[in-house]
Amino acid sequence: MTRHTEKRSTVAPEDLRVLLWDIDGTLLRSVRPGAFKDYVVPALESIFGTAGRIHEMRVSGMTDLQIMGEALREHGISDEHVRERVEEIRTRFMIEMERVAATASADSPLFRLLPGAREILERVRERPRYRSTLLTGNLEPAAHLKLRLVGLSDFFQQLRGAFGDDSHDRRDLPAIAAARVNARLGQTLRPAQFIVIGDTPNDIACAKHFGARSVAVCTGRFDSHATLAAHNPDALLPDLSDTELVLETFDAL
């Protein structure tokens, strides 16, 4: 794939907006519910000898380290123990994820794009005001594998965001992403110049914790319009399919 080279006109720093994109339920979705467990279960069993209570957990909106910590806690494995083995977890997790991905095909993909995802990423890439990066609960290499499998990698080459192996707590991720973005751009952007786009209450909560804006989309498997509205995002959209509406929403923030 040829890497896209961005051509940006000059934008005053105070006018910049950094879009922090969630992945699962926002840009793409696993075709089969629960497919995540096809690779996380053998990874955990290989490292810790058990996958704990992961089969009974709802994991939407959680970071991967949080998922693992909560699944294993009843077996005497602490969050700190999980953190200590994060390099081993990344390696084993990706071996299992690549194994599962290798069984997919064009007729039976592992993930599918959600409506409008590619179109809005293309449009904001054309606008000098916007930069896109990731804020996701996925381990960093897993995030990039998912994007590669659905053909979105090229949109996230410029800035490094924040990932599920950066913290157990999703509320920490916007500050981590902002520090990386500011260092890369040589700026000191205000929290309100960052916009978190996601499909769960945790996405809204992490934005509020940092002081960022939030745009919630009703494309997750579990959380309804009413549930998301109750958490008071700055904007709430049914999905990303109406590109002009999404752009208008971003422009207003």
GISUL-V663332 format. One record per residue. N is the residue number from 1. SS is DSSP state (helix for helix, strand for strand, loop for the rest). PSI is psi in radians with two decimals (* if undefined). D_CENTER is the distance of its C-alpha to the mean C-alpha in Angstrom with 1 decimal. Layout:
n->(N,N)
ss->(SS,SS)
psi->(PSI,PSI)
d_center->(D_CENTER,D_CENTER)
This chain:
n->(1,2,3,4,5,6,7,8,9,10,11,12,13,14,15,16,17,18,19,20,21,22,23,24,25,26,27,28,29,30,31,32,33,34,35,36,37,38,39,40,41,42,43,44,45,46,47,48,49,50,51,52,53,54,55,56,57,58,59,60,61,62,63,64,65,66,67,68,69,70,71,72,73,74,75,76,77,78,79,80,81,82,83,84,85,86,87,88,89,90,91,92,93,94,95,96,97,98,99,100,101,102,103,104,105,106,107,108,109,110,111,112,113,114,115,116,117,118,119,120,121,122,123,124,125,126,127,128,129,130,131,132,133,134,135,136,137,138,139,140,141,142,143,144,145,146,147,148,149,150,151,152,153,154,155,156,157,158,159,160,161,162,163,164,165,166,167,168,169,170,171,172,173,174,175,176,177,178,179,180,181,182,183,184,185,186,187,188,189,190,191,192,193,194,195,196,197,198,199,200,201,202,203,204,205,206,207,208,209,210,211,212,213,214,215,216,217,218,219,220,221,222,223,224,225,226,227,228,229,230,231,232,233,234,235,236,237,238,239,240,241,242,243,244,245,246,247,248,249,250,251,252,253)
ss->(loop,loop,loop,loop,loop,loop,loop,loop,loop,loop,loop,loop,helix,helix,helix,loop,strand,strand,strand,strand,strand,loop,loop,strand,loop,loop,loop,strand,strand,strand,loop,loop,loop,loop,loop,helix,helix,helix,helix,helix,helix,helix,helix,helix,helix,helix,helix,helix,loop,loop,loop,loop,loop,helix,helix,helix,loop,loop,loop,loop,loop,loop,loop,helix,helix,helix,helix,helix,helix,helix,helix,helix,helix,helix,helix,loop,loop,loop,helix,helix,helix,helix,helix,helix,loop,helix,helix,helix,helix,helix,helix,helix,helix,helix,helix,helix,helix,helix,helix,helix,helix,helix,loop,loop,loop,loop,loop,loop,loop,loop,strand,strand,strand,loop,loop,loop,helix,helix,helix,helix,helix,helix,helix,helix,helix,helix,loop,loop,loop,strand,strand,strand,strand,strand,strand,loop,loop,loop,loop,helix,helix,helix,helix,helix,helix,helix,helix,helix,helix,helix,loop,loop,helix,helix,helix,helix,loop,loop,loop,loop,loop,strand,loop,loop,loop,loop,loop,loop,loop,helix,helix,helix,helix,helix,helix,helix,helix,helix,helix,helix,helix,helix,helix,helix,helix,loop,loop,loop,loop,loop,helix,helix,helix,strand,strand,strand,strand,strand,loop,loop,helix,helix,helix,helix,helix,helix,helix,helix,helix,helix,loop,loop,strand,strand,strand,strand,strand,loop,loop,loop,loop,loop,loop,loop,helix,helix,helix,helix,helix,loop,loop,loop,loop,loop,strand,strand,strand,loop,loop,loop,loop,loop,helix,helix,helix,helix,helix,helix,helix,helix,helix,loop,loop)
psi->(2.37,2.19,2.33,2.33,2.05,2.37,1.94,2.32,2.89,2.29,2.34,2.42,-0.67,-0.25,-0.16,2.55,2.27,2.10,2.07,1.76,2.19,2.79,-1.20,2.17,-0.14,-0.98,-0.58,3.02,2.52,2.44,-0.66,2.16,2.41,0.06,-0.49,-0.67,-0.29,-0.49,-0.49,-0.61,-0.93,-0.54,-0.82,-0.70,-0.63,-0.68,-0.79,-0.10,0.00,2.68,0.11,-2.39,0.43,-0.50,-0.41,0.06,2.53,2.09,0.01,2.28,-0.07,2.69,2.73,-0.70,-0.65,-0.76,-0.85,-0.75,-0.79,-0.61,-0.58,-0.18,-0.72,-0.19,0.27,0.27,2.01,2.90,-0.67,-0.67,-0.71,-0.81,-0.71,-0.44,0.42,-0.61,-0.76,-0.68,-0.81,-0.82,-0.87,-0.70,-0.78,-0.58,-0.81,-0.66,-0.72,-0.65,-0.82,-0.71,-0.56,-0.33,-0.16,2.87,3.04,-0.61,-0.39,1.27,2.81,-0.64,2.74,2.56,2.53,2.69,2.28,-0.12,-0.91,-0.73,-0.75,-0.62,-0.68,-0.74,-0.76,-0.46,-0.47,-0.24,2.13,-0.41,-0.43,2.54,2.47,2.40,-3.04,2.52,1.77,2.62,-0.13,2.55,2.55,-0.86,-0.54,-0.70,-0.81,-0.55,-0.78,-0.79,-0.69,-0.70,-0.48,0.11,0.49,0.05,-0.65,-0.34,-0.16,0.69,-0.34,-0.69,2.44,2.25,-2.25,2.64,2.98,-0.22,0.08,-0.50,2.67,-0.49,2.03,-0.46,-0.38,-0.36,-0.69,-0.71,-0.66,-0.81,-0.76,-0.71,-0.73,-0.73,-0.80,-0.72,-0.71,-0.67,-0.24,0.60,3.00,1.32,2.50,2.66,-0.65,-0.17,0.00,2.40,2.05,2.21,2.06,3.11,0.13,2.81,-0.54,-0.55,-0.74,-0.78,-0.71,-0.61,-0.82,-0.70,-0.63,-0.43,0.27,2.93,2.80,2.39,2.01,2.46,2.46,0.90,0.11,2.95,-0.41,-0.64,2.17,2.98,-0.79,-0.71,-0.81,-0.71,-0.59,-0.33,0.08,1.02,2.83,-0.49,2.64,2.13,2.60,-0.63,-2.91,0.19,-0.49,1.58,-0.73,-0.69,-0.73,-0.76,-0.77,-0.66,-0.81,-0.74,-0.49,-0.15,*)
d_center->(22.3,23.5,21.1,21.1,23.0,22.1,25.3,24.9,27.8,28.3,26.4,27.4,24.9,25.0,24.0,20.8,17.5,14.2,11.3,8.0,5.7,3.0,3.8,6.3,8.9,8.0,8.5,9.9,11.4,13.5,17.0,18.5,17.4,17.1,16.7,14.2,17.4,19.3,17.9,17.0,20.5,22.6,20.6,21.3,24.8,25.5,24.6,25.7,28.0,26.2,22.9,24.2,23.4,20.1,21.8,22.4,19.1,16.6,13.2,11.0,9.0,10.1,9.0,10.8,13.6,14.1,14.5,16.9,18.7,19.4,20.4,22.8,24.2,27.2,28.2,28.7,25.7,24.3,20.9,22.9,24.0,20.5,19.6,22.8,22.0,18.4,19.8,21.5,18.5,16.4,19.5,20.4,16.9,16.8,20.4,19.8,16.7,18.8,21.7,20.0,18.6,22.2,23.6,21.7,23.6,23.7,25.3,23.1,19.5,16.9,14.2,15.0,13.7,13.7,16.6,16.4,13.1,15.1,17.8,15.9,14.2,17.8,19.4,17.4,18.0,21.7,21.8,22.7,21.3,17.6,15.3,11.8,9.2,5.6,4.5,2.3,5.5,6.3,9.4,9.4,11.9,10.4,7.2,10.1,12.3,10.4,10.3,13.9,15.0,14.3,15.5,12.8,13.0,15.6,13.5,11.6,14.8,16.0,13.9,11.9,9.2,8.2,7.1,8.3,11.7,12.2,13.2,13.9,13.4,10.2,12.8,13.3,10.1,11.1,14.5,13.4,11.4,14.5,16.9,15.7,15.7,19.0,20.5,19.6,21.0,23.8,23.2,22.9,20.8,21.0,18.1,18.9,18.2,14.4,12.8,9.6,8.8,7.7,9.8,10.9,13.4,11.3,9.1,12.7,14.1,12.1,12.9,16.4,16.8,16.3,18.1,15.5,15.7,13.5,13.4,12.8,13.1,15.1,13.6,12.3,15.0,16.3,16.2,18.9,19.6,22.0,19.7,17.1,20.1,21.5,18.8,19.9,17.0,18.4,18.0,17.5,17.4,18.1,15.7,15.2,18.5,20.8,19.8,22.6,21.6,18.0,19.6,22.2,19.7,17.9,21.5,22.6,20.2)
